[in-house]
């Protein structure tokens, strides 16, 4: 029988969260360099595994939940307050300005 009390289970859960997040909200990161996205993923895996190792799984998933709550705050409050739809990132010119991206990328 398989056991969920392993680091592989935590690795799989973080990977699942990132996969779902990229599918649903990946359009918000379309011009972020790939190396930064990969580094963010790897850093999250390492931090979660370290928290599980030195503390317990509940603290690790609580840590991930804080980032989820932060994302809800950004997409549900901050972006709409600035006139940007929190689910679609439109109007794109306002979103690009907020992120500091070059608006010339909109024309391509």
Residue pairs with C-beta under 8 A, 6 or more apart in sequence:
3 9
7 49
7 52
7 53
10 48
10 49
10 52
10 57
10 60
11 45
11 49
13 61
14 44
14 45
14 48
14 64
15 45
17 64
18 41
18 44
22 29
25 71
25 75
27 88
27 89
28 89
28 95
29 37
31 96
31 99
31 101
31 105
44 64
47 63
48 60
48 63
48 64
49 60
51 59
51 60
51 63
52 59
52 60
74 86
75 86
75 87
76 86
79 85
79 86
79 89
79 95
79 98
80 86
82 94
82 98
83 91
83 94
84 90
84 91
84 94
84 95
84 98
89 95
92 106
93 103
93 106
96 102
96 103
96 105
96 106
97 103
